[in-house]
Amino acid sequence: MPGTFILSPAENGIDPIEYFDSKQLLQPFYKDKELLVLGIAKSEDEAIALVKEIYEASVEYGHDSIRPYIEELFS
């Protein structure tokens, strides 16, 4: 679905979350890859807003960054 954005934990070890256009999932890199989907957005602006919501939730639950919050949710 072009124009739909996927949010997932970033693999670069620096950023907590990355988002990308879902059409990237057609690339061979993703063929046999397991991907933890944190959210789906219908636009880049909505993806950014969703990242902000996740960050605000992590702060509300006492985390100083998103990554420990995500790890706690999905462990």
FENDAPE-V560952 format. One line per field, one symbol per residue. ss: DSSP state (H for helix, E for strand, - for the rest). A space follows every 50 residues. Layout:
BEGIN
ss=???
END
This chain:
BEGIN
ss=----EEEEE-------EEEEEHHHHH-HHH------EEEEE--HHHHHHH HHHHHHHHHH-----HHHHHHHH--
END
